């Protein structure tokens, strides 16, 4: 029995990105796959926080890079987001043109679509360009 077979469980059987031999980086968020696994404690409310301090996207008008810090907090219901899939999903914004407000709301929409959390908040703190920093927070 190999290491992957030992780690496999009904909760993780449907994960394809974690442990894959080759990592394919999606070019756009619409191509990314937010994989989930079963919440082992659905009877309990507990916060899961992802901290992504190196987020990048591009301005849809100027195509200049935007740098931000994305924080995702949610209370899972039946499913949890798998972190490698989330990393690849967030990476897919690197060449994606969108305003900060759209980025944060899209991340929240995709999170809700993937795992239907009880509560969720996505915060984007974007570095200044032109002397103005922007913080966007979207909640469910």
N, C-alpha and C positions, 0 to 999 in steps of 0.2 A: 504494500500500500504506500503510495507516495504522499508527500506532505499536503498536497491539495486535497487528496481524498480524505486524509485524516481531519482536515479543517472543515470539509463540506458538512453542511447540516441543512435541514429543511429551510431554515431561516435565510441561508445564503446560496441555495442551489441556483437561483436565477441570476446571480451576479456574473457578468461577463467581463467587466473591465478590471476588477481587482484580481491580480495574479496573472493577467494576460501576459504572454511572452512579448508581445509587441504593443506599444502604446501608440494609438492613432489620435492625433490632435485634431479635433473638429475645427473647421475654418469659420464657422458661424454658429451662434447659439441654436438656431433651428436644426442644425445637424448633430448637436450634442445630445447625449442620453443621460438623464438623471436617474441612476439606478437606486433602488431602495431594497431594504431588507425588513423582515418582520421585527416589530418592537417587542422585545422580550418582557417588557413591563407595561403593557397597555392600561393596566388598572391604576397606574400611578401617574400623576402630573409631574414632570421634571423637564427642565430646560436643557436644550442642546444648543451649543453656541459654536459657530464656525467663524474664525477670525482670519480674514484674507487681506493682509496689509500691502500686497503687491499687485493690486488689480489694475489692469490697463484696458482702455478702449480708445476709440478715436472720435474726434468731433465730426459730426455728419456734414458740416459745412466746409470746414477748413482742412479736414483730414489730419490735423495735428493730434499728437498723442495726449490723452488724458490719463492722469494717474490718480488712483484712489485707494481707499481702505474700505473694504466691504465687511460688514458684520451681519451674520445671519443668526437669529435666535428663534427657536421654535419649540413648542411642546408637541411631541409626536402623539399621534393616535395609534393606528395600527401599523404604520410603516415609518421607517427612518431613512434618511438620505445617506448613501454610502459616500465617504469622503473623497475617494479617488475620482469617482464619477463627478462629484461637485467640482473638484479641482480642474478637471478637463472641461467641464461646462463653463466655469469662470474664465478659463484660458481662451475659450472660443470667442470671447468679446475683444480680444487683443486687436483684431483688424475689423471690428464691427463698428460702424458709425451710428452713434445714438447719443442723444442728450442725456445728461445725468439722471434726470427725472424718469426718463423712459427706461434706462438701464435698471434702476432700483425697482421700479414697478414690474418690469419683465422678469427679473429674478424672483420677486415674490410670487408672481403669477405661475411661473414654472415650478417653483417649490410646492405651491398649493396643488397644482395639477399632479405632481409626482407622488406626493405623500399625504395629502389632505390633513395637515396638522390641526390641532385644536386651536393653537394660537401661533402667530408668526410675525416677526418684525425683521425687515431688512433695512440696514442703514448704510449709506454710502457717504463717506467723507472724501471729497475730491480736492486735490491740491490746487492752489491758485494758478490761474492763467489770466493775465491781464489785471492782476492785483485783487481778484475776488476768488475766495474759496467757496465751495458749495457743499452743503450737507443736505441729503435727501433721506427721509425716513418714511417707509410705507409699512402699514400693519394690517393684519387681518384679525 
